[in-house]
């Protein structure tokens, strides 16, 4: 096997078990890649090279002692992974892009981090985010901006921008992001990787900041990111399952891959004026993806959702008006002096002239449930939808904004409504723009149907063919 930091997780585990390379050699190659690219990408917030070297050395000793018996090894044995810097990894700093959290170091790992380590993964470090995760560009006053591996003048997206850049650039084999309005799927689309936003609770969000508990935990989710759908599936299998710290968490039944009959599955190409216009190349990517799915035997047809206009308004009531109110309540006058310009912009865009009332919140929550039920009813016979992720490929650094006709509320609408409804969705790289930027498409499923979603995504990926490595560093 050719040695590369762009090997898939399956190729890594196979190579380690066949002793084609060692965990230490693999780790050394990844840190060499990080040292080469971190000054250009600024993807990482914290690196723990000494601990990773010790873990890789221990893994190699165990492998040598085990001869060819790897039955007791975890399914991620020796795999180098990363974690978004809003998820607790003890005792790493976990700033979530904020100077107000610069000194926070968790005393214990989040349950999902513990699951990765128990499976044998070697964690390299954690990755950059916008302040408090509230932007689609990863930039903050604590560490600065993260660049896109395909074009360093472009954004890697947000809020899981550091994670997507590290994975796309071969600095990490995969990792964990989080998503409250597209924060896994948009960076994955910008950087040409795969990212799954699962049903809230499918993977426990315990140990994530901002906390997912409270009155609307269905708004966000943590999920896996990797370069292939198969790798996303491997990570999902390890991360999923209940945890008492997450009130929504619940077990999911296992599902063998590649057992679906495409001819029995209808896929709806989502059409709605509520989603707004997108670039011609983005529209072409959707048509191409639909053709790929049809070539795989799926029944592909147009699909309309008239409820999306109201779904987007309700999403902003929770993600914007309500969360901004909660943030403002927690800030002191001294705190406000330390806020980044990006987070100030979010607060300015989201803060209403008066706080939301209890009656307004209860009415919005009730309407959300009823609207979700209507959409589920429409999807009774169409379990998978296809849409764009955002209106365009990656924008230039500094061009992202919460204001104006080209602001986030307009360009990211295709991703945002899914956080209001709690549906799972995955971003899959589809093609490239004329200037060489990745364009991803989004597949959407009904709640708790992640395995069907992953099966369909794998079929799309197979029809698309191999995806290249970024060439902007050559």
RABEL-V497560 format. One record per residue. RES is the residue in one letter. PHI is phi in whole degrees, -180 to 180 (999 if undefined). PSI is psi in whole degrees, 0 to 359 (none if undefined). D_FIRST is the distance of its C-alpha to the first C-alpha in whole Angstrom. Layout:
[[RES,PHI,PSI,D_FIRST] [RES,PHI,PSI,D_FIRST]]
//
This chain:
[[X,999,133,0] [X,-67,129,4] [X,-80,131,6] [X,-161,151,9] [X,-80,2,12] [X,-102,14,12] [X,-64,148,9] [X,-73,167,12] [X,-61,318,13] [X,-63,319,12] [X,-67,323,8] [X,-64,309,10] [X,-65,323,12] [X,-65,315,10] [X,-65,322,7] [X,-67,318,11] [X,-68,327,12] [X,-83,357,10] [X,58,37,11] [X,-76,336,7] [X,-157,165,9] [X,-101,165,13] [X,-62,324,15] [X,-67,319,17] [X,-65,317,14] [X,-63,315,13] [X,-63,317,16] [X,-59,319,17] [X,-64,321,15] [X,-69,319,17] [X,-70,330,20] [X,-64,318,20] [X,-64,319,19] [X,-64,314,22] [X,-62,327,24] [X,-73,324,23] [X,-106,338,24] [X,-56,319,27] [X,-61,335,30] [X,-92,321,29] [X,-91,321,28] [X,56,49,30] [X,-85,332,28] [X,-100,141,29] [X,-93,321,32] [X,-148,139,31] [X,-122,142,28] [X,-125,70,28] [X,-67,319,26] [X,-64,316,27] [X,-66,321,27] [X,-65,319,23] [X,-63,318,23] [X,-64,320,25] [X,-67,318,23] [X,-65,319,20] [X,-62,317,21] [X,-64,322,23] [X,-65,321,20] [X,-67,320,18] [X,-63,318,22] [X,-64,319,22] [X,-65,319,19] [X,-67,324,20] [X,-73,332,23] [X,-83,356,22] [X,54,243,20] [X,-108,11,18] [X,-95,99,20] [X,-107,19,19] [X,-62,329,22] [X,-91,359,24] [X,-81,148,21] [X,-69,159,21] [X,-71,349,19] [X,-113,23,18] [X,-50,117,18] [X,78,4,16] [X,-82,124,16] [X,-82,121,18] [X,-129,168,20] [X,-132,167,24] [X,-138,138,27] [X,-60,140,30] [X,-81,35,33] [X,-122,8,35] [X,-118,130,34] [X,-65,122,35] [X,-130,111,33] [X,-78,136,35] [X,-105,37,36] [X,-68,151,34] [X,-63,143,36] [X,-133,71,36] [X,-81,340,38] [X,49,37,38] [X,74,12,39] [X,-118,134,42] [X,-66,339,44] [X,-72,342,46] [X,-112,16,43] [X,-61,331,42] [X,-100,4,43] [X,-80,124,42] [X,-132,115,39] [X,-65,149,39] [X,-84,341,40] [X,-145,160,37] [X,-77,147,34] [X,-61,149,34] [X,-53,322,34] [X,-70,329,31] [X,-68,317,29] [X,-59,322,30] [X,-66,320,28] [X,-64,313,25] [X,-64,320,26] [X,-65,332,27] [X,-83,359,23] [X,99,3,21] [X,-66,150,21] [X,-110,115,21] [X,-86,125,23] [X,-83,321,23] [X,169,186,27] [X,-117,167,29] [X,-122,159,29] [X,-73,151,32] [X,-142,163,35] [X,-70,163,38] [X,-60,125,41] [X,56,17,41] [X,71,15,39] [X,-100,47,42] [X,-160,161,40] [X,-97,12,38] [X,-127,132,37] [X,-86,102,35] [X,-157,143,38] [X,-159,166,40] [X,-76,346,43] [X,-82,317,41] [X,-131,342,37] [X,96,194,38] [X,-93,153,36] [X,-106,133,32] [X,-99,159,31] [X,-85,128,28] [X,-61,339,25] [X,-85,339,26] [X,-164,110,29] [X,-67,347,31] [X,-83,353,34] [X,-105,158,33] [X,-76,149,33] [X,-85,359,30] [X,89,181,33] [X,-161,159,34] [X,-93,350,35] [X,-89,43,31] [X,-71,319,30] [X,-63,321,29] [X,-65,313,26] [X,-66,321,25] [X,-66,317,25] [X,-63,318,23] [X,-70,314,20] [X,-62,327,21] [X,-88,4,20] [X,76,20,17] [X,-87,343,19] [X,-150,147,19] [X,-81,345,16] [X,165,182,20] [X,178,197,23] [X,-119,131,27] [X,-120,188,29] [X,-146,160,33] [X,-149,113,35] [X,-115,353,39] [X,-165,20,39] [X,120,11,36] [X,-72,347,34] [X,-94,312,31] [X,-71,321,31] [X,-67,311,32] [X,-61,324,30] [X,-61,316,27] [X,-62,315,29] [X,-63,322,29] [X,-103,358,26] [X,76,40,24] [X,-126,180,22] [X,-102,141,24] [X,-146,128,26] [X,-106,121,28] [X,-94,105,32] [X,-79,175,33] [X,-59,132,36] [X,-52,130,38] [X,96,340,38] [X,-61,321,35] [X,-118,125,33] [X,-66,139,36] [X,-97,13,37] [X,-58,132,38] [X,88,12,38] [X,-103,143,37] [X,-118,135,40] [X,-64,154,42] [X,-62,144,43] [X,-91,359,42] [X,-84,177,45] [X,113,209,49] [X,-90,350,50] [X,-144,62,47] [X,-68,344,44] [X,-71,353,43] [X,-72,326,42] [X,-125,168,39] [X,-156,152,36] [X,-99,150,33] [X,-162,165,29] [X,-82,150,26] [X,-133,141,24] [X,-164,179,20] [X,-84,342,18] [X,-133,158,18] [X,-63,321,21] [X,-60,320,19] [X,-69,322,18] [X,-60,319,22] [X,-64,316,23] [X,-57,313,21] [X,-67,320,23] [X,-61,318,26] [X,-59,323,26] [X,-80,323,26] [X,-81,333,28] [X,-71,164,31] [X,118,160,34] [X,-73,157,37] [X,-148,135,38] [X,-64,342,42] [X,-78,349,42] [X,-116,111,41] [X,-64,337,44] [X,-91,351,42] [X,-68,143,39] [X,-156,152,39] [X,-74,151,37] [X,-118,141,35] [X,-67,147,34] [X,-70,157,31] [X,-148,122,30] [X,-71,137,27] [X,-72,160,25] [X,61,33,25] [X,-110,4,29] [X,-83,155,31] [X,-106,104,33] [X,-54,325,33] [X,-67,344,36] [X,-95,1,38] [X,-116,123,37] [X,-93,133,39] [X,-117,124,37] [X,-96,125,40] [X,-83,110,39] [X,-69,126,41] [X,-128,126,44] [X,-163,131,46] [X,-62,336,49] [X,-64,335,48] [X,-81,348,44] [X,74,177,46] [X,-78,157,45] [X,-135,170,41] [X,-65,157,40] [X,-62,325,40] [X,-70,327,36] [X,-68,316,36] [X,-61,320,38] [X,-65,325,36] [X,-64,322,33] [X,-65,315,34] [X,-62,320,36] [X,-65,318,32] [X,-63,319,31] [X,-62,319,34] [X,-64,319,33] [X,-61,315,29] [X,-65,321,31] [X,-65,323,33] [X,-67,338,31] [X,-85,358,29] [X,104,357,33] [X,-73,152,34] [X,-91,107,38] [X,-106,132,38] [X,-150,163,41] [X,-71,149,43] [X,-145,129,44] [X,-113,140,47] [X,-128,95,47] [X,-68,345,51] [X,-79,355,50] [X,-69,329,48] [X,-59,311,50] [X,-71,326,52] [X,-61,320,48] [X,-70,323,48] [X,-64,318,51] [X,-69,321,51] [X,-57,316,47] [X,-69,328,49] [X,-60,317,51] [X,-80,307,49] [X,-71,326,46] [X,-94,281,49] [X,-56,310,52] [X,-74,312,52] [X,-68,322,49] [X,-61,320,51] [X,-61,316,54] [X,-66,319,52] [X,-62,313,50] [X,-61,323,54] [X,-64,331,55] [X,-88,351,53] [X,-93,134,53] [X,-91,171,56] [X,-62,323,58] [X,-67,320,56] [X,-58,318,52] [X,-63,334,53] [X,-69,338,53] [X,-97,359,50] [X,-73,147,48] [X,-75,160,46] [X,-64,326,47] [X,-62,314,45] [X,-71,325,46] [X,-60,321,49] [X,-64,316,49] [X,-58,312,47] [X,-61,321,51] [X,-66,319,53] [X,-72,328,51] [X,-96,339,51] [X,-74,126,55] [X,-89,162,57] [X,-58,333,61] [X,-139,155,62] [X,-64,151,59] [X,-65,142,58] [X,-88,164,61] [X,-61,318,60] [X,-62,319,62] [X,-65,319,59] [X,-64,313,56] [X,-63,320,57] [X,-65,319,58] [X,-67,320,55] [X,-65,320,53] [X,-67,317,55] [X,-65,323,54] [X,-58,314,51] [X,-64,319,51] [X,-68,320,53] [X,-66,318,51] [X,-59,319,48] [X,-65,322,49] [X,-62,316,50] [X,-66,319,47] [X,-60,320,46] [X,-63,318,48] [X,-65,332,47] [X,-92,13,44] [X,-53,315,45] [X,-106,1,44] [X,-128,86,41] [X,-77,345,39] [X,-129,135,36] [X,-116,153,37] [X,-122,132,35] [X,-153,176,36] [X,-77,167,35] [X,-94,311,34] [X,-142,173,37] [X,-70,343,39] [X,-156,168,37] [X,-69,187,34] [X,-56,137,33] [X,-92,166,37] [X,-71,153,37] [X,-52,133,38] [X,87,353,41] [X,-86,344,42] [X,-72,140,41] [X,-157,155,45] [X,-86,355,46] [X,-110,159,49] [X,85,171,50] [X,-67,342,50] [X,-108,21,46] [X,-80,176,46] [X,-60,325,43] [X,-68,343,46] [X,-98,315,45] [X,-81,339,42] [X,-109,17,40] [X,-61,326,42] [X,-64,336,40] [X,-94,327,38] [X,-67,323,41] [X,-65,335,43] [X,-71,336,40] [X,-78,333,41] [X,-69,320,44] [X,-90,342,44] [X,78,22,41] [X,-83,147,39] [X,-78,150,35] [X,-155,151,33] [X,-131,137,29] [X,-95,130,28] [X,-127,129,26] [X,-59,135,25] [X,-116,312,27] [X,-163,193,27] [X,-126,151,28] [X,-76,172,32] [X,-64,338,33] [X,-101,19,32] [X,84,18,29] [X,-97,141,29] [X,-62,147,27] [X,-126,119,30] [X,-100,160,29] [X,-120,164,31] [X,-120,129,32] [X,-108,138,32] [X,-126,140,35] [X,-129,171,36] [X,-75,158,39] [X,-53,139,39] [X,67,20,37] [X,-113,42,35] [X,-61,323,31] [X,-69,321,29] [X,-63,316,31] [X,-58,314,30] [X,-67,324,27] [X,-63,315,27] [X,-66,319,28] [X,-61,321,26] [X,-65,323,23] [X,-65,318,25] [X,-63,315,26] [X,-62,320,22] [X,-63,317,21] [X,-68,326,24] [X,-68,321,23] [X,97,181,20] [X,-60,149,17] [X,-109,132,18] [X,-77,170,18] [X,-88,153,17] [X,-61,144,21] [X,-117,9,22] [X,-74,352,25] [X,-101,355,24] [X,-72,none,23]]
//
